[in-house]
């Protein structure tokens, strides 16, 4: 789903019908103010997607690469967070070491399995979580409500966000950790 559509859902969740309409292309009275709010909402989306990927539902990737002794991280299709395994073209596990320069592994073709960090998105981009529209919209709305000072609304949305994340993590084989509040 497009990020802009998720942002429109998040705007509706925080009661910002004007922003929701603007994001859906219906226009608005204060287009400069709505544009600033949309930019803020986009930052909130990127925060929510990053939190989901790094803490709850890992984005797993697998890339075929050629090693000349070291596979630079830039050879992978996404920014790696953790290298889970490296296998030969035949599927045999290979010994590897993560270094500053990249992944040190024997020469030849290799298949690198890793957890990835989501790229920073624009409004026209697709979200990394197919089918994750609900928890992404709730997370985005929660972040936006916090940034706008709507603390009661943020607390309500946070509870719904955690429930949606837990359900999504369970169905996708992720994990849900307890949040600690000071």
N, C-alpha and C positions, 0 to 999 in steps of 0.2 A: 504494500500500500504506500502511496505517496506521503511524504512527510507533511505536506501542506494539509492533506485530509485529516491526518492524526492531530495536527495543530488545531484545526477547526473543531474537532471533537473535544479537545482539551479546553478550548475557549468556551464552548457550551457548558462544559462541566464546572467551570468557575463562574458561570453566569454572565459571561461577556458575549452576549448575542451580537453586539455591534462588530466585535473582532471576528467572531465566527462568520458572519455575513461577508465581511471584507475578505477573509481568507477563502471563502467560497466564490469570490468574484462578483459579489452583489453590490459592491461599492460601499460608501459610507460618507458621513458628513465631514469628519476630520481625518482626511487620508494621511497626513503627515504623522499625527498621533497614532493612528492605527498601524502605520508602517513601523513606527518605533516599538509599539506593543508586539507586533508580529516578529520583529527581530529579537525581542526579549523572549518571546515564546519559543523561537527556534533555538536559542541558547538552552532553554529549559528542556526541549526535546533532546538535544545532544547530551545533556547531563543525565537524563533519564535512561537513554539508550546505553550510554557508557556504563552507568551503574548496573543496569540489568545484565550486560554482557560480562562485566568484570567480577561481579559479586554473586550472581544468581544463575544465569542461564548462559553458559559459555558458548561463544561463537567458534565452532570448530571448523578448521580448514585443513585441506590436504593438497599440497602442491608437488608436482613432479618437477625436479630441478636437476641440473648437471653440476657436479662438484669437481673442482680442480684441487680439492683438499680443504677448501673452505667455501661454504655457501653464504654469500652476503645476505643480510636480512632484506635488502632491497630486491632480491630475486624472488621473494615470496609475494603473493598477491595481496596480502594485508599485513598490517603491523602486528608482529607476534607478541604475545604476552608470556606464553609458556610453550616451549617445544616439548611435545608429548612423546614422539617417537620418530625415528628415521629408519626407513626400510629400503632394501635394494629393489630393483625392478622385479625381481623374482619373489619379493615378499619377505625376505629374510631380514630380521632385525639387525641393524647396524649400530656399532658403538659410535657415539658422537659426544662432542663437548661444545657447550655454548661459550663463545669468547666475545670480546669486544668487536672483532671483525665480522663475526657471523657464527655459523655452525660448522665446527671442524668435524669432517667425516671423510672417509676414504674417497678416492677419485672414482668418478663414474656417475651413472644415473642413480637418483635417490628419490624417495617419496617421503616428504616431510609432513607430519601431522602436528598441528599446533592449535593453540587457543589464540584467537585474534582480538584485537581492539577495534571497535567500529570506527570507521572514518567519520570525520566531521561532515555533517550533511547540510545541504541547502534545501529550501522548500520544495524544489522540483525533484529531489532525489527520492529513491525508494528506501524504506526502512530495512535494516538488516534482518529483522525478525519477521518472517512470513507468518501471518496469523497472530502476531503479537500486538495488534492494534489496540486492544482493550487496555493491557497493562501499560503500553507506551503512552496512550492518551491520559490515563490516570496519573502516571508518573510525571508527565509534562504538566498537567493541571496542578498537581501538588506543588511542584517546584515553582510554577508561576504564581500560585496563591501565596507561597512563602515570600517570594520576591516583592509582591504587591502589598504585603502586610496583612493579608486575610488569614490570620492565624487559625481561627476556628474552622474555616473552610479547608485550610491546608491539613488540619488534624483529621477531619472527616475523610478527605481524599487519600491521605496517607494510609489509613486503615484499609480502604478499598484497594489501593495500589498494592499493599503487601499481600492481601488475599489473592488478587489477580496474579501477582508474581509467583506466589506459592503454588497456585494451580498450574500455571504455565511451566514452572520449574519441575513439578512432579510429572507432568505429561511429557516433558522433553528430556528427562533424566538429569536435570540440574539439581542444585541444592538451595535450600533457603536457610539463611543464617539469621539469628536474632539481631535486631537493631538495638543499640544501646543509646538511651537518651540521658543527657546529663541533668 
